[in-house]
Amino acid sequence: MEIYERCVIKSFKHNGQIHRLWQQNWLVPDDALAPGHRAESMIVLINRQTPIQESDGKQWISRVPAVSFFIPGEWFNVVALLETSGVRYYCNVASPPYLQGGVLTYIDYDLDVIRTADGSRYIVDQDEYEQHKQLYHYPRQVEDKVREGLNALLSRIERSREPFQDDVVIRYYEEWLTRFGEAEQ
């Protein structure tokens, strides 16, 4: 039987300051990954009503269940939010993930893409990216990687390529809920 291990997600800003911390997530075991996700060595995490801590110390609880996807080597990550209206994808342009000892870390580069349940997509926080690019003096290499990450992300969305598959997202959540999540209530 698969074992879902606890994992903390920590996002940082380019200057090394903590940005946000998701305190309670569950790592989907490799043998429970969809074949395409396993082929890309995706790190898939599930959370529900997880405590989230902001950089200023304020805490809040997530309102909707989420399935997060991190792909080694890719400059973005994807959070599928299971809302009553359907699955909404909140995508962060970010450094590739680093997972060690139950902690997943990445650097958030502000640019975000939202894909709504009806398939519409929006690029948001471009002004925040421009401000931080100046403030933190992003090197040219980082700017290039951010642009490449955004383009790769948009391409996946347009082609409905993994992980933008609602049925798989829902299956991950339901399997976790039946095998493990009920014990967490």
Backbone as JSON Lines, residues from 0, in Angstrom:
{"i":0,"aa":"M","n":[0.84,-1.19,0.0],"ca":[0.0,0.0,0.0],"c":[0.88,1.25,0.0]}
{"i":1,"aa":"E","n":[0.45,2.24,-0.75],"ca":[1.23,3.47,-0.87],"c":[1.28,4.22,0.47]}
{"i":2,"aa":"I","n":[2.38,4.88,0.71],"ca":[2.54,5.68,1.91],"c":[2.67,7.14,1.49]}
{"i":3,"aa":"Y","n":[1.77,7.97,1.99],"ca":[1.81,9.4,1.72],"c":[2.62,10.05,2.84]}
{"i":4,"aa":"E","n":[3.76,10.61,2.48],"ca":[4.63,11.23,3.48],"c":[4.32,12.72,3.6]}
{"i":5,"aa":"R","n":[4.47,13.24,4.81],"ca":[4.28,14.66,5.05],"c":[5.4,15.45,4.4]}
{"i":6,"aa":"C","n":[5.04,16.64,3.94],"ca":[6.02,17.49,3.29],"c":[5.63,18.95,3.53]}
{"i":7,"aa":"V","n":[6.62,19.78,3.75],"ca":[6.44,21.22,3.89],"c":[6.9,21.86,2.58]}
{"i":8,"aa":"I","n":[6.16,22.87,2.11],"ca":[6.57,23.61,0.92],"c":[7.01,25.0,1.37]}
{"i":9,"aa":"K","n":[8.22,25.39,0.98],"ca":[8.75,26.71,1.31],"c":[9.1,27.44,0.02]}
{"i":10,"aa":"S","n":[8.5,28.61,-0.18],"ca":[8.91,29.42,-1.32],"c":[9.69,30.62,-0.79]}
{"i":11,"aa":"F","n":[10.68,30.99,-1.56],"ca":[11.58,32.09,-1.21],"c":[11.54,33.13,-2.32]}
{"i":12,"aa":"K","n":[12.03,34.31,-2.0],"ca":[12.29,35.34,-3.01],"c":[13.76,35.21,-3.42]}
{"i":13,"aa":"H","n":[14.12,35.88,-4.48],"ca":[15.46,35.77,-5.05],"c":[16.55,36.13,-4.04]}
{"i":14,"aa":"N","n":[16.24,37.03,-3.1],"ca":[17.24,37.45,-2.11],"c":[17.37,36.49,-0.94]}
{"i":15,"aa":"G","n":[16.65,35.36,-0.98],"ca":[16.76,34.35,0.06],"c":[15.74,34.49,1.18]}
{"i":16,"aa":"Q","n":[14.94,35.54,1.16],"ca":[13.92,35.73,2.2],"c":[12.75,34.79,1.94]}
{"i":17,"aa":"I","n":[12.2,34.27,3.03],"ca":[11.04,33.4,2.91],"c":[9.87,34.2,2.33]}
{"i":18,"aa":"H","n":[9.14,33.58,1.44],"ca":[7.98,34.21,0.82],"c":[6.7,33.64,1.43]}
{"i":19,"aa":"R","n":[6.59,32.32,1.41],"ca":[5.37,31.67,1.9],"c":[5.72,30.24,2.28]}
{"i":20,"aa":"L","n":[4.97,29.72,3.26],"ca":[5.21,28.38,3.78],"c":[3.88,27.64,3.9]}
{"i":21,"aa":"W","n":[3.77,26.51,3.2],"ca":[2.6,25.63,3.3],"c":[3.0,24.51,4.25]}
{"i":22,"aa":"Q","n":[2.35,24.45,5.39],"ca":[2.87,23.62,6.47],"c":[2.49,22.15,6.43]}
{"i":23,"aa":"Q","n":[1.4,21.79,5.76],"ca":[0.97,20.4,5.8],"c":[0.54,19.93,4.41]}
{"i":24,"aa":"N","n":[1.41,19.17,3.79],"ca":[1.16,18.61,2.45],"c":[1.52,17.13,2.51]}
{"i":25,"aa":"W","n":[0.98,16.4,1.55],"ca":[1.22,14.97,1.5],"c":[1.77,14.61,0.12]}
{"i":26,"aa":"L","n":[2.92,13.97,0.13],"ca":[3.62,13.58,-1.09],"c":[2.99,12.31,-1.66]}
{"i":27,"aa":"V","n":[2.55,12.39,-2.91],"ca":[1.99,11.22,-3.58],"c":[3.15,10.26,-3.87]}
{"i":28,"aa":"P","n":[3.03,9.0,-3.43],"ca":[4.12,8.05,-3.66],"c":[4.32,7.77,-5.15]}
{"i":29,"aa":"D","n":[5.55,7.46,-5.53],"ca":[5.88,7.22,-6.94],"c":[4.98,6.18,-7.58]}
{"i":30,"aa":"D","n":[4.68,5.1,-6.85],"ca":[3.88,4.04,-7.47],"c":[2.41,4.44,-7.65]}
{"i":31,"aa":"A","n":[2.0,5.59,-7.12],"ca":[0.63,6.07,-7.32],"c":[0.56,7.19,-8.36]}
{"i":32,"aa":"L","n":[1.71,7.55,-8.95],"ca":[1.73,8.61,-9.96],"c":[1.2,8.1,-11.3]}
{"i":33,"aa":"A","n":[0.55,8.99,-12.03],"ca":[0.12,8.67,-13.39],"c":[1.38,8.42,-14.23]}
{"i":34,"aa":"P","n":[1.31,7.55,-15.23],"ca":[2.51,7.21,-16.01],"c":[3.24,8.43,-16.58]}
{"i":35,"aa":"G","n":[2.53,9.4,-17.12],"ca":[3.17,10.59,-17.67],"c":[3.86,11.41,-16.61]}
{"i":36,"aa":"H","n":[3.3,11.44,-15.43],"ca":[3.9,12.18,-14.32],"c":[5.15,11.46,-13.83]}
{"i":37,"aa":"R","n":[5.07,10.14,-13.76],"ca":[6.24,9.35,-13.34],"c":[7.37,9.51,-14.36]}
{"i":38,"aa":"A","n":[7.02,9.55,-15.65],"ca":[8.03,9.69,-16.71],"c":[8.8,11.01,-16.59]}
{"i":39,"aa":"E","n":[8.13,12.06,-16.07],"ca":[8.8,13.35,-15.9],"c":[9.33,13.54,-14.48]}
{"i":40,"aa":"S","n":[9.28,12.49,-13.67],"ca":[9.72,12.54,-12.27],"c":[9.02,13.66,-11.48]}
{"i":41,"aa":"M","n":[7.74,13.88,-11.79],"ca":[6.99,14.94,-11.11],"c":[6.9,14.65,-9.62]}
{"i":42,"aa":"I","n":[6.93,15.72,-8.87],"ca":[6.68,15.67,-7.43],"c":[5.25,16.2,-7.28]}
{"i":43,"aa":"V","n":[4.37,15.34,-6.76],"ca":[2.96,15.7,-6.63],"c":[2.61,15.72,-5.14]}
{"i":44,"aa":"L","n":[2.03,16.83,-4.71],"ca":[1.67,17.02,-3.31],"c":[0.2,17.38,-3.2]}
{"i":45,"aa":"I","n":[-0.43,16.91,-2.14],"ca":[-1.83,17.18,-1.89],"c":[-1.97,17.9,-0.56]}
{"i":46,"aa":"N","n":[-2.86,18.9,-0.51],"ca":[-3.17,19.5,0.77],"c":[-4.64,19.86,0.83]}
{"i":47,"aa":"R","n":[-5.11,19.99,2.04],"ca":[-6.48,20.42,2.3],"c":[-6.48,21.12,3.65]}
{"i":48,"aa":"Q","n":[-7.0,22.32,3.67],"ca":[-7.04,23.13,4.89],"c":[-5.68,23.17,5.57]}
{"i":49,"aa":"T","n":[-4.67,23.45,4.78],"ca":[-3.32,23.51,5.33],"c":[-3.04,24.91,5.88]}
{"i":50,"aa":"P","n":[-2.35,25.0,7.0],"ca":[-1.92,26.31,7.49],"c":[-0.86,26.88,6.55]}
{"i":51,"aa":"I","n":[-1.03,28.16,6.21],"ca":[-0.1,28.85,5.33],"c":[0.43,30.07,6.07]}
{"i":52,"aa":"Q","n":[1.75,30.21,6.07],"ca":[2.38,31.34,6.74],"c":[3.0,32.27,5.71]}
{"i":53,"aa":"E","n":[2.66,33.54,5.8],"ca":[3.2,34.56,4.91],"c":[4.54,35.07,5.45]}
{"i":54,"aa":"S","n":[5.26,35.81,4.62],"ca":[6.58,36.32,5.01],"c":[6.51,37.24,6.22]}
{"i":55,"aa":"D","n":[5.38,37.9,6.42],"ca":[5.24,38.81,7.57],"c":[4.79,38.1,8.84]}
{"i":56,"aa":"G","n":[4.67,36.75,8.78],"ca":[4.3,35.98,9.95],"c":[2.8,35.68,10.05]}
{"i":57,"aa":"K","n":[2.0,36.37,9.26],"ca":[0.55,36.12,9.3],"c":[0.26,34.72,8.8]}
{"i":58,"aa":"Q","n":[-0.74,34.1,9.44],"ca":[-1.13,32.75,9.04],"c":[-2.58,32.72,8.64]}
{"i":59,"aa":"W","n":[-2.89,31.81,7.72],"ca":[-4.25,31.58,7.3],"c":[-4.38,30.12,6.89]}
{"i":60,"aa":"I","n":[-5.59,29.66,6.69],"ca":[-5.85,28.26,6.32],"c":[-6.4,28.24,4.89]}
{"i":61,"aa":"S","n":[-5.84,27.36,4.06],"ca":[-6.34,27.25,2.69],"c":[-7.81,26.82,2.71]}
{"i":62,"aa":"R","n":[-8.58,27.37,1.78],"ca":[-10.02,27.12,1.76],"c":[-10.42,25.95,0.87]}
{"i":63,"aa":"V","n":[-9.63,25.65,-0.14],"ca":[-10.0,24.56,-1.05],"c":[-8.86,23.55,-1.15]}
{"i":64,"aa":"P","n":[-9.2,22.3,-1.39],"ca":[-8.15,21.29,-1.57],"c":[-7.29,21.65,-2.79]}
{"i":65,"aa":"A","n":[-6.03,21.22,-2.74],"ca":[-5.11,21.51,-3.83],"c":[-4.21,20.31,-4.11]}
{"i":66,"aa":"V","n":[-3.89,20.15,-5.39],"ca":[-2.9,19.17,-5.83],"c":[-1.82,19.97,-6.55]}
{"i":67,"aa":"S","n":[-0.58,19.91,-6.03],"ca":[0.51,20.71,-6.58],"c":[1.47,19.83,-7.35]}
{"i":68,"aa":"F","n":[1.99,20.39,-8.45],"ca":[2.89,19.65,-9.34],"c":[4.19,20.42,-9.5]}
{"i":69,"aa":"F","n":[5.29,19.73,-9.22],"ca":[6.63,20.29,-9.37],"c":[7.4,19.36,-10.29]}
{"i":70,"aa":"I","n":[8.03,19.93,-11.33],"ca":[8.73,19.13,-12.31],"c":[10.22,19.48,-12.25]}
{"i":71,"aa":"P","n":[11.06,18.52,-11.9],"ca":[12.5,18.81,-11.82],"c":[13.0,19.44,-13.13]}
{"i":72,"aa":"G","n":[13.78,20.49,-12.98],"ca":[14.37,21.16,-14.14],"c":[13.5,22.23,-14.77]}
{"i":73,"aa":"E","n":[12.21,22.27,-14.45],"ca":[11.31,23.25,-15.05],"c":[11.2,24.5,-14.18]}
{"i":74,"aa":"W","n":[11.09,25.65,-14.82],"ca":[11.02,26.94,-14.14],"c":[9.58,27.38,-13.93]}
{"i":75,"aa":"F","n":[8.76,26.47,-13.45],"ca":[7.38,26.77,-13.06],"c":[6.87,25.63,-12.2]}
{"i":76,"aa":"N","n":[5.79,25.9,-11.46],"ca":[5.06,24.85,-10.78],"c":[3.58,25.15,-10.91]}
{"i":77,"aa":"V","n":[2.77,24.14,-10.68],"ca":[1.34,24.23,-10.95],"c":[0.57,23.76,-9.72]}
{"i":78,"aa":"V","n":[-0.39,24.57,-9.3],"ca":[-1.26,24.22,-8.19],"c":[-2.68,24.11,-8.74]}
{"i":79,"aa":"A","n":[-3.23,22.91,-8.69],"ca":[-4.6,22.68,-9.13],"c":[-5.52,22.83,-7.93]}
{"i":80,"aa":"L","n":[-6.41,23.81,-7.99],"ca":[-7.33,24.1,-6.89],"c":[-8.68,23.48,-7.21]}
{"i":81,"aa":"L","n":[-9.14,22.6,-6.33],"ca":[-10.39,21.89,-6.56],"c":[-11.55,22.7,-5.98]}
{"i":82,"aa":"E","n":[-12.12,23.55,-6.83],"ca":[-13.19,24.44,-6.42],"c":[-14.54,23.87,-6.84]}
{"i":83,"aa":"T","n":[-15.61,24.39,-6.27],"ca":[-16.94,23.88,-6.61],"c":[-17.27,24.09,-8.08]}
{"i":84,"aa":"S","n":[-16.7,25.13,-8.7],"ca":[-16.96,25.41,-10.12],"c":[-16.08,24.58,-11.06]}
{"i":85,"aa":"G","n":[-15.14,23.83,-10.51],"ca":[-14.23,23.02,-11.32],"c":[-12.79,23.23,-10.87]}
{"i":86,"aa":"V","n":[-11.87,22.71,-11.64],"ca":[-10.45,22.82,-11.3],"c":[-9.88,24.11,-11.89]}
{"i":87,"aa":"R","n":[-9.31,24.94,-11.02],"ca":[-8.62,26.16,-11.44],"c":[-7.14,25.94,-11.17]}
{"i":88,"aa":"Y","n":[-6.31,26.28,-12.14],"ca":[-4.87,26.08,-12.02],"c":[-4.19,27.42,-11.75]}
{"i":89,"aa":"Y","n":[-3.45,27.48,-10.66],"ca":[-2.66,28.66,-10.33],"c":[-1.21,28.25,-10.53]}
{"i":90,"aa":"C","n":[-0.54,28.89,-11.47],"ca":[0.8,28.46,-11.87],"c":[1.81,29.55,-11.52]}
{"i":91,"aa":"N","n":[2.88,29.15,-10.88],"ca":[3.94,30.06,-10.49],"c":[5.14,29.9,-11.41]}
{"i":92,"aa":"V","n":[5.63,31.0,-11.96],"ca":[6.92,30.94,-12.63],"c":[7.94,31.0,-11.51]}
{"i":93,"aa":"A","n":[8.78,29.98,-11.43],"ca":[9.64,29.79,-10.27],"c":[10.83,28.92,-10.65]}
{"i":94,"aa":"S","n":[11.83,28.94,-9.77],"ca":[12.99,28.08,-10.0],"c":[12.56,26.62,-9.91]}
{"i":95,"aa":"P","n":[13.37,25.72,-10.45],"ca":[13.07,24.3,-10.3],"c":[13.02,23.94,-8.81]}
{"i":96,"aa":"P","n":[12.24,22.92,-8.47],"ca":[12.08,22.54,-7.07],"c":[13.31,21.79,-6.55]}
{"i":97,"aa":"Y","n":[13.45,21.86,-5.23],"ca":[14.48,21.08,-4.55],"c":[13.79,20.39,-3.38]}
{"i":98,"aa":"L","n":[13.81,19.07,-3.37],"ca":[13.15,18.28,-2.32],"c":[14.18,17.5,-1.55]}
{"i":99,"aa":"Q","n":[14.19,17.73,-0.22],"ca":[15.09,16.96,0.64],"c":[14.51,16.93,2.04]}
{"i":100,"aa":"G","n":[14.5,15.73,2.63],"ca":[14.09,15.59,4.02],"c":[12.7,16.11,4.33]}
{"i":101,"aa":"G","n":[11.74,15.9,3.43],"ca":[10.37,16.32,3.7],"c":[10.13,17.81,3.54]}
{"i":102,"aa":"V","n":[11.06,18.51,2.9],"ca":[10.89,19.93,2.64],"c":[11.16,20.19,1.16]}
{"i":103,"aa":"L","n":[10.18,20.8,0.5],"ca":[10.34,21.18,-0.9],"c":[10.52,22.7,-0.95]}
{"i":104,"aa":"T","n":[11.56,23.15,-1.64],"ca":[11.82,24.59,-1.73],"c":[11.93,25.02,-3.19]}
{"i":105,"aa":"Y","n":[11.62,26.3,-3.4],"ca":[11.81,26.91,-4.71],"c":[11.83,28.43,-4.53]}
{"i":106,"aa":"I","n":[12.3,29.13,-5.56],"ca":[12.29,30.59,-5.57],"c":[11.15,31.05,-6.45]}
{"i":107,"aa":"D","n":[10.29,31.9,-5.89],"ca":[9.13,32.42,-6.61],"c":[9.54,33.69,-7.35]}
{"i":108,"aa":"Y","n":[9.29,33.72,-8.65],"ca":[9.65,34.89,-9.45],"c":[8.43,35.72,-9.87]}
{"i":109,"aa":"D","n":[7.39,35.67,-9.06],"ca":[6.23,36.57,-9.13],"c":[5.29,36.35,-10.3]}
{"i":110,"aa":"L","n":[5.79,36.14,-11.49],"ca":[4.89,35.96,-12.63],"c":[4.02,34.72,-12.4]}
{"i":111,"aa":"D","n":[2.73,34.89,-12.59],"ca":[1.8,33.79,-12.4],"c":[0.88,33.67,-13.6]}
{"i":112,"aa":"V","n":[0.41,32.47,-13.83],"ca":[-0.57,32.23,-14.87],"c":[-1.74,31.51,-14.21]}
{"i":113,"aa":"I","n":[-2.93,32.01,-14.46],"ca":[-4.14,31.37,-13.94],"c":[-4.9,30.79,-15.12]}
{"i":114,"aa":"R","n":[-5.24,29.49,-15.01],"ca":[-6.12,28.87,-15.99],"c":[-7.4,28.51,-15.26]}
{"i":115,"aa":"T","n":[-8.49,29.15,-15.67],"ca":[-9.76,28.94,-15.0],"c":[-10.41,27.63,-15.43]}
{"i":116,"aa":"A","n":[-11.45,27.26,-14.72],"ca":[-12.15,26.0,-15.02],"c":[-12.75,26.0,-16.42]}
{"i":117,"aa":"D","n":[-13.05,27.18,-16.95],"ca":[-13.61,27.24,-18.32],"c":[-12.53,27.28,-19.4]}
{"i":118,"aa":"G","n":[-11.26,27.2,-19.0],"ca":[-10.16,27.15,-19.96],"c":[-9.52,28.49,-20.26]}
{"i":119,"aa":"S","n":[-10.06,29.58,-19.76],"ca":[-9.45,30.9,-19.97],"c":[-8.12,30.95,-19.22]}
{"i":120,"aa":"R","n":[-7.2,31.76,-19.74],"ca":[-5.92,31.9,-19.03],"c":[-5.52,33.36,-18.96]}
{"i":121,"aa":"Y","n":[-4.85,33.68,-17.85],"ca":[-4.44,35.05,-17.58],"c":[-3.02,35.05,-17.01]}
{"i":122,"aa":"I","n":[-2.19,35.94,-17.53],"ca":[-0.87,36.16,-16.95],"c":[-1.02,37.31,-15.98]}
{"i":123,"aa":"V","n":[-0.62,37.09,-14.73],"ca":[-0.81,38.11,-13.69],"c":[0.52,38.42,-12.98]}
{"i":124,"aa":"D","n":[0.52,39.53,-12.27],"ca":[1.65,39.97,-11.45],"c":[2.89,40.35,-12.25]}
{"i":125,"aa":"Q","n":[2.69,40.79,-13.5],"ca":[3.83,41.23,-14.3],"c":[4.5,42.45,-13.69]}
{"i":126,"aa":"D","n":[3.69,43.34,-13.09],"ca":[4.26,44.53,-12.44],"c":[5.12,44.15,-11.24]}
{"i":127,"aa":"E","n":[4.68,43.15,-10.49],"ca":[5.46,42.68,-9.34],"c":[6.8,42.09,-9.81]}
{"i":128,"aa":"Y","n":[6.75,41.33,-10.9],"ca":[8.0,40.78,-11.46],"c":[8.96,41.9,-11.84]}
{"i":129,"aa":"E","n":[8.46,42.9,-12.53],"ca":[9.33,44.02,-12.95],"c":[9.93,44.75,-11.75]}
{"i":130,"aa":"Q","n":[9.13,44.95,-10.7],"ca":[9.63,45.61,-9.49],"c":[10.74,44.79,-8.83]}
{"i":131,"aa":"H","n":[10.49,43.49,-8.68],"ca":[11.48,42.64,-8.02],"c":[12.71,42.41,-8.88]}
{"i":132,"aa":"K","n":[12.53,42.42,-10.18],"ca":[13.68,42.29,-11.09],"c":[14.67,43.43,-10.82]}
{"i":133,"aa":"Q","n":[14.14,44.63,-10.62],"ca":[15.0,45.79,-10.31],"c":[15.54,45.72,-8.88]}
{"i":134,"aa":"L","n":[14.64,45.44,-7.93],"ca":[15.01,45.43,-6.51],"c":[16.08,44.39,-6.2]}
{"i":135,"aa":"Y","n":[15.92,43.18,-6.75],"ca":[16.84,42.09,-6.44],"c":[17.94,41.91,-7.49]}
{"i":136,"aa":"H","n":[17.95,42.77,-8.5],"ca":[19.0,42.73,-9.54],"c":[19.13,41.33,-10.15]}
{"i":137,"aa":"Y","n":[18.03,40.84,-10.72],"ca":[18.08,39.53,-11.35],"c":[19.16,39.51,-12.42]}
{"i":138,"aa":"P","n":[20.03,38.52,-12.39],"ca":[21.0,38.38,-13.48],"c":[20.3,38.02,-14.78]}
{"i":139,"aa":"R","n":[20.95,38.3,-15.88],"ca":[20.39,38.02,-17.21],"c":[19.98,36.55,-17.34]}
{"i":140,"aa":"Q","n":[20.78,35.66,-16.77],"ca":[20.49,34.23,-16.85],"c":[19.14,33.92,-16.18]}
{"i":141,"aa":"V","n":[18.86,34.54,-15.05],"ca":[17.59,34.33,-14.37],"c":[16.44,34.88,-15.21]}
{"i":142,"aa":"E","n":[16.61,36.08,-15.76],"ca":[15.58,36.66,-16.63],"c":[15.27,35.73,-17.8]}
{"i":143,"aa":"D","n":[16.32,35.16,-18.4],"ca":[16.13,34.23,-19.52],"c":[15.37,32.98,-19.08]}
{"i":144,"aa":"K","n":[15.73,32.43,-17.92],"ca":[15.07,31.23,-17.41],"c":[13.61,31.51,-17.07]}
{"i":145,"aa":"V","n":[13.32,32.7,-16.51],"ca":[11.94,33.07,-16.2],"c":[11.12,33.14,-17.48]}
{"i":146,"aa":"R","n":[11.68,33.76,-18.52],"ca":[10.98,33.86,-19.81],"c":[10.76,32.47,-20.41]}
{"i":147,"aa":"E","n":[11.79,31.62,-20.37],"ca":[11.65,30.26,-20.87],"c":[10.6,29.47,-20.08]}
{"i":148,"aa":"G","n":[10.6,29.66,-18.75],"ca":[9.63,28.97,-17.91],"c":[8.21,29.39,-18.23]}
{"i":149,"aa":"L","n":[8.01,30.7,-18.42],"ca":[6.68,31.2,-18.77],"c":[6.23,30.63,-20.11]}
{"i":150,"aa":"N","n":[7.11,30.61,-21.1],"ca":[6.76,30.09,-22.42],"c":[6.45,28.59,-22.37]}
{"i":151,"aa":"A","n":[7.24,27.83,-21.61],"ca":[7.0,26.39,-21.48],"c":[5.67,26.13,-20.79]}
{"i":152,"aa":"L","n":[5.37,26.93,-19.78],"ca":[4.11,26.8,-19.06],"c":[2.92,27.1,-19.97]}
{"i":153,"aa":"L","n":[3.0,28.21,-20.7],"ca":[1.91,28.58,-21.61],"c":[1.7,27.51,-22.69]}
{"i":154,"aa":"S","n":[2.78,26.93,-23.16],"ca":[2.69,25.86,-24.16],"c":[1.96,24.65,-23.6]}
{"i":155,"aa":"R","n":[2.28,24.27,-22.36],"ca":[1.6,23.13,-21.73],"c":[0.11,23.41,-21.57]}
{"i":156,"aa":"I","n":[-0.21,24.63,-21.16],"ca":[-1.62,24.99,-20.98],"c":[-2.36,24.91,-22.31]}
{"i":157,"aa":"E","n":[-1.79,25.49,-23.35],"ca":[-2.44,25.52,-24.66],"c":[-2.66,24.13,-25.23]}
{"i":158,"aa":"R","n":[-1.74,23.21,-24.93],"ca":[-1.85,21.85,-25.46],"c":[-2.54,20.89,-24.48]}
{"i":159,"aa":"S","n":[-3.0,21.41,-23.33],"ca":[-3.61,20.58,-22.27],"c":[-2.68,19.43,-21.9]}
{"i":160,"aa":"R","n":[-1.39,19.74,-21.89],"ca":[-0.38,18.75,-21.54],"c":[-0.28,18.63,-20.02]}
{"i":161,"aa":"E","n":[0.15,17.49,-19.56],"ca":[0.31,17.26,-18.12],"c":[1.03,18.42,-17.47]}
{"i":162,"aa":"P","n":[0.58,18.86,-16.31],"ca":[-0.44,18.3,-15.43],"c":[-1.83,18.91,-15.59]}
{"i":163,"aa":"F","n":[-2.14,19.53,-16.73],"ca":[-3.41,20.21,-16.93],"c":[-4.5,19.24,-17.38]}
{"i":164,"aa":"Q","n":[-4.79,18.28,-16.53],"ca":[-5.79,17.25,-16.82],"c":[-6.65,17.07,-15.57]}
{"i":165,"aa":"D","n":[-7.83,17.67,-15.62],"ca":[-8.72,17.69,-14.46],"c":[-9.0,16.31,-13.89]}
{"i":166,"aa":"D","n":[-9.23,15.32,-14.76],"ca":[-9.58,13.99,-14.27],"c":[-8.45,13.38,-13.44]}
{"i":167,"aa":"V","n":[-7.21,13.61,-13.83],"ca":[-6.07,13.08,-13.08],"c":[-5.94,13.81,-11.74]}
{"i":168,"aa":"V","n":[-6.12,15.12,-11.76],"ca":[-6.07,15.92,-10.52],"c":[-7.11,15.39,-9.53]}
{"i":169,"aa":"I","n":[-8.32,15.21,-9.99],"ca":[-9.41,14.75,-9.13],"c":[-9.13,13.34,-8.61]}
{"i":170,"aa":"R","n":[-8.58,12.49,-9.48],"ca":[-8.25,11.13,-9.06],"c":[-7.21,11.14,-7.95]}
{"i":171,"aa":"Y","n":[-6.15,11.96,-8.08],"ca":[-5.15,12.05,-7.02],"c":[-5.8,12.43,-5.69]}
{"i":172,"aa":"Y","n":[-6.64,13.45,-5.73],"ca":[-7.26,13.92,-4.5],"c":[-8.17,12.86,-3.89]}
{"i":173,"aa":"E","n":[-9.01,12.24,-4.73],"ca":[-9.95,11.24,-4.21],"c":[-9.23,10.01,-3.66]}
{"i":174,"aa":"E","n":[-8.14,9.57,-4.31],"ca":[-7.37,8.44,-3.79],"c":[-6.75,8.78,-2.45]}
{"i":175,"aa":"W","n":[-6.2,9.98,-2.35],"ca":[-5.61,10.41,-1.07],"c":[-6.69,10.46,0.0]}
{"i":176,"aa":"L","n":[-7.83,11.01,-0.34],"ca":[-8.93,11.16,0.62],"c":[-9.41,9.81,1.13]}
{"i":177,"aa":"T","n":[-9.58,8.85,0.24],"ca":[-10.09,7.54,0.68],"c":[-9.03,6.73,1.42]}
{"i":178,"aa":"R","n":[-7.78,6.86,1.04],"ca":[-6.73,6.04,1.68],"c":[-6.12,6.7,2.89]}
{"i":179,"aa":"F","n":[-6.18,8.01,2.94],"ca":[-5.43,8.67,4.0],"c":[-6.17,9.87,4.59]}
{"i":180,"aa":"G","n":[-6.81,10.64,3.75],"ca":[-7.37,11.92,4.15],"c":[-8.45,11.84,5.22]}
{"i":181,"aa":"E","n":[-9.24,10.78,5.21],"ca":[-10.31,10.67,6.21],"c":[-9.73,10.62,7.62]}
{"i":182,"aa":"A","n":[-8.57,10.04,7.77],"ca":[-7.93,9.97,9.1],"c":[-7.48,11.36,9.56]}
{"i":183,"aa":"E","n":[-7.35,12.29,8.62],"ca":[-6.89,13.64,8.97],"c":[-8.01,14.54,9.42]}
{"i":184,"aa":"Q","n":[-9.26,14.12,9.27],"ca":[-10.38,15.01,9.63],"c":[-10.58,15.1,11.12]}
